[in-house]
Amino acid sequence: MKDKLITPSYCFILAANFLLYFGFWLMMPVLPFYLTEVFGADKFTMGLVLSCYTIAALCIRPFSGYLLDTFARKPLYLLAYFIFTAIFGGYLLAGTLTLFIALRIVHGVSFGMVTVGGNTVVIDIMPSSRRGEGLGYYGLANNIAMSIGPMTGLFLHDAGIGYTWIFCASLGSCLAGFCCATLVKTPYKPPVKRDPISLDRFILLKGLPAGASLLLLSIPYGMTTNYVAMYARQIKIDASTGFFFTFMALGMAVSRLFSGRLVDKGKITQVISAGLVLVVFSFFLLAACVYIIRWDSQACTVVFFTIALLLGIGFGTMFPAYNTLFVNLAPNSQRGTATSTYLTSWDVGIGIGMLAGGYIAEISTFDKAYLFGACLTVVSMLYFNLKVTPHYHQNKLR
């Protein structure tokens, strides 16, 4: 019983995590259309509005781990969750683009806090002997939400459902998730006396090389999650692009069956290198879809969804390996800082990807944006193999 994983609190935190991400992903692919149709935003403005969310999230990331380690975790988690949920209601009232941007910034701050808080709380309530398995299920809840959230949002949009109802669906999902979060019982955490604040309390300095590699990798990922539906429409792919996210999430789920075991065996850099090769190939192929569809539209549709599956496998393989790499570079007292640095690096790249994708598409086309992203993955792969791998083996603590 001591090592029991499936407890009521664990089930509630899984449900809270799934419902939060479902609400998040439900609205994500619809936002570019909303900004264009309601506010008349051009592609650069659209990228700016979308990226401010991630920029706000990354600004709070370095401090969230410190706050969660210093104060009671559940109240901070619930506060962030409540604000995140309430902003969906604010979108319904935003009559100007300026107000919408302000709400997106607050939304990003709350998202950065609630995601770190959820990861911390779930670790608190599970037995340490089953932490890897427990975190795997917790991450799988994200994957499931990612597989059906965007698909649902795009289906609603394509069916002519108004944006008000789509925002209400996201609000309802997160409200249900907040109710689940309140039912989670966390162990008592005594007050902690913190050392004086310094830079390494917020950033794992030894993780900066790996962070640079991860940042370059997340730029095209940010372009994909936000603009792939518009790209498909631009090149006239005759299929529901909501399935792109379903296949991508399926690839992530499949990759968890083998990647975690390889990481546990110490093959961290090898797993990341293999994932990088797959991702590089996939992004070049995604950029080439604009030419493939001129040759055969049906073949292009098959290639398009195959790319989603391959991207899911590639990123799903690398996520746990990168996370473990950061943790292995940090002493036990800085595990929160290591995770925060890992997530911050990822968020910076996502924000740049949203902004750069919109800008490149504005002055050119989306396929050129994905070609640019594919080139960045090549740089990331070379930098990881030549710089990050030897640095990791020289500095790892476990």
N, C-alpha and C positions, 0 to 999 in steps of 0.2 A: 504493500500500500504506500510505502514511503516514496517509491519511484513511479507512482501512478501519474500518467500524463493527462488522460482525458478526465478532467474535473469540470464541474459547472462553470467555474471562472474561466477556465481555458476555452471552453466552448463559447462563452459570451465574448471573449476577446477576439476569437476567430470570426464570429459573426459581426462584431463591431468593425473589424478590419476589412472584411469583405464588403459590407454595406457602405463604408466610407469610400473605398476604391471604386465600387460600382457607381456611386453617385458622381465621383470624379471622372471616370472614364465615359460615363453616359453622355456627358456634356462636351468632353474634350474635342472629338472630331467634328462636332456641330458648330463650335464657336467661330471658326473661320467664315462659315456661311452666314452666321448671325451678324458678325461684324460688317460683312460686305453688304448684306441685304437690308439691315436695319439702320446702320450708321453710315453706309456708303464708304467704308474704309478701303483705301488702296492696299496693295500687298505689303508695302513697307510698314504702313501704320498698323496693319493687322499683325505683322511680326513683332512690332514694338509692344502692342497691347498683350499679346500672348506671352512674350518673353518676360514682361515685368512681373508676372506671377512667379516664375521660377527664380528670377533674380531676388525677389523678396524672400522666397523660401530659403535660398542659399545664404542670405544675410543673417537669418536667425539660426541656421544650422550650427555654426561654431559655438554659439552661446547656449543652445538648447541642452546639449549634453552636460554642460557645467551646471545649469539650473536644475536639471533633473537629478543630478548627483548631490546637489546641495539642499534642495527643498523636497517636500512630500511629492511623490511622483504622480499619484492618481489625481489629485486636484488639478495639477498643471495639465495633465493629459485631458481631463474632462473639460477644462476651460478652453483649451485649444480646439477640442472637438466641437464644443458648442459654437464657438466663433466661426469655425469652418462651415458648420451646418447653416448658421444664420445668414451667411453671405449669399447663399443661393436665393434666399428670400429677397435680399437686397438687389440682386440682379433684376428681379421682376419690377423694381421701382426705379431702376437707373434709366433716366430719360435722356442723358447726354453721354457722349463718349468720355468726357472728363471724369464724370462720376463713376462710370463703368471701370475706368482704369484705376481709380482710387480703391474701388471694391476688389479689383483683381490683386492689388498690392496687399491689402489686408488678408485676402484669401490665401495668398502665397505664404505670408508670415505664419498664419494659423496652420497651414499644411506642413510647413517645415517643422513646426513644433509638435503637431499631433502624430506625425509619422515616427519621429524619434521617440516620442513618449510611448507610443504603442509598442515599439520594438523593445523598449526598456521594461515596460510593465509585463510583457509576455515572458521575458527572461526571469523576472522576479517570481512569477507564479508557477514556473515549471521546475521539476527536479533537474539538477545540473547533469545527472547521469544520462538524461534523455534530451538535452538541450538541442543537439543537432537535429534530431527527429522532430522536436517541437517547432523549431524555427523553420524546418522544411514545410510542415503543414501550414504554418503562418504565412510563409511566402507563397504557398500554393493558393491560398485564399486570394492573394493579389492577382495571381495568374488567371484564376477562374473569373474574377471580376473584369480583368482585362479582356478576356475572351468573349464575354457577353455584353459588357457595358458599351463599348463603341459600336458594336453591331446593333444593339437595341437603339442607341441614339440615332444612328444613320437610318435604320429602318423607320423610326418615327418621323424623321425629317423627310425621307423619300416618300412616305405615305401622306405627307401634307399636314402632319400634326404641327401645331403652332409652337413657337419657341417658349411661350409661357408654360405650356403643359410639359415640355421637356425639362425646363428648369424646376417645375413642381415635382417631377419624378425624381430628379436628383435630390431635391430638398427632402422628399419623403423617405428616400433611401437612407440618407445621412441622419435624419431624425430617428429612424428605427435603430440605426447603428449606435447613436448616442444613448438611447435607452438601454441597449445591450451593454454598453461600456459602463454605465452606472452600476450594473449588477456584478461587475468584476470585483472580487475580494482580493486585496493585496496584503502581503505580510507587513507588519509594523517595521518602519525604517527609522532607526534612531537618528537624531541630528548629527550632522557630519561637520567637523571642523576642517575647513579647507585651507590649503596653503595659500600664500600671497598670489594674486593673479599675475600670470605671465603668459607670453605668447604660446608656449607649449601646452598651456591648459586648454587652448582652443584649436590648435593645429598640431598634428603629428609631423614634426619636421622631417623625420626619416621617411615619411610616406609621400613627400612632395614629388619625387620622380615618378612613382606609380600614379600619383594624382594627375600629373601632366599627361601621362599616357591615357588614363581613363577619361580625362577631359576631352582630348582629341577624338576619342571613340564615341563620346556621348553627343557630339555636335550633330552628326548625321542621324543619330537616334531621335534627337529632338525635332529634326526636320520631318522624320517619318511619322511620328505620332501625331503631328499637327497638320501636315500638308499632304499626306499620301492620298487622301480622298480627293482633294482638289487636283492633284497630279493625275490621278486616274481619270477624272472628268476631263481634264485638259487634253489628254491624249486619246480620249474616247474609248476607254475600256468598258465594254458592255457587260458589267457584272456588279453585284452589290459589294462595294468596297468594305462594308462592315465585316465581311468574312476575312479580310486581310488581318485584322486584329485577332480574330478567332484562331487562324492558322499560326499566327505569331505566338499567341499564348499557348497553343498546343505544343509548339516546338519547345517553349520554355519548360512546360510540364514534363515532356519526354526527357529533356536533358537532365532533369533532376534525378532521374533513375540511375544515372551512371556518374555524373560529374562530382557529386558529393563524395562518393566512395573513393574516387581517384584523388580528390583533394585530401581526404583523410589519410591516404597512403603517402602524402607528401609531394605529390606531383602537381604542385600549384602552378608553377611557371609553365610547365608543359601543357596543362589544361588551358591556360590563358592563350598560349601561342596557337594552339589548335583552333580555339574559338575565334581568334583574330583572323586567321586564314579564311575561315568560313564567312565571316562578316565582310571582309574585304571583297571577296568574290560576289557576295550578295548585293552589295551597294553598287558595284560596277554594273551588275546585271539589271538592277533597278533603273539606273540611269539609261541603260540601253533599251528599255521597254518602248521608248518613243520611236525607235527604229524597228523593233521587232513587230510592233502592231501594224506597220506599213506592209510588212511581209505576210503576216497571218494573224488576224485578230484573235482567233480562238487559241492559237499557240501562245500568244502574248498573255491571254487571261490565265492560262495554265502556268506560265512562267511567273506571272505576277503573284499568284498565291503560293507557288513553290518558294519564291523569294521570302515571303512572310514566314513560312515554316523554317527555312534555313536561318533567317535572322533570329527567330525565336530560339532555335537550338544553339546558335552561336552565342547570343547574349545570355541565355539561360545557363550555358556552360561556364561563362566567365564570371557572372555575378557572384556566386558563392566563393569562387577562387580568389577574385579581387578582394572581397570582404575579408577572407581569411588571411590574405597577404598583408593587409593593413594591420590586422589584429596581431599577427605574428611579429610585426616590427615594433610593437608597443609593449611595455611592462603591463602587468595586470591592473595597476592603478590608472592606466590611461586607455583602457579598452573603449570607454565612451568617446574619448577624444579621437581614437583611431577610426571608430565607426562614423563619427561626425565628419572627419576629414574625407573619408571615402564618399559619403553622401554629398558633401560640399563640392568635391571635384566633379561628381556626376551632375549635380544641379547647375554648376557653372557652364558646363558643356551644353546641357539641355537649353539653357537660356540663350546662349550664343547661337545654337542651332535654330531656335525659333526666329530670332532676329535676322540671322544671316539668310535663312531660307526664304523669308518674306522679301528681303532686300534683293537677293539674286533673282528671284522670280519676278520682281517688279521691273528690273532692268533687262531681264532676259526671260528664261523659262524655268519651270521646276526641274526639268531633266538636267539643266546645267547646275542647279543647286545640289542635286544628288550626285552629280559627277564630282563637284567640289568636295562634297562629304566623303565620297569614296576615296579621293586622294588623301584626305586627312586620316582615314583609317590605315592607309599604307604607311604614312608617317608614324602613326601610333604603333603599328606593328614593328617597324624598324627600331624605333626608340625603345620599345619594351624589350626586344631581344638584345639590343646592343648596350643599353644603359640600365634599365630597370632590373632585369634578371640578375646580372652580376652584383648590383647594389643590394638586392634583396638577400642573396646568399651570403653576402658579407656581413649584413646587419641584422638578420633575423634572430629572434630570441628563443624560438621554439620550433 
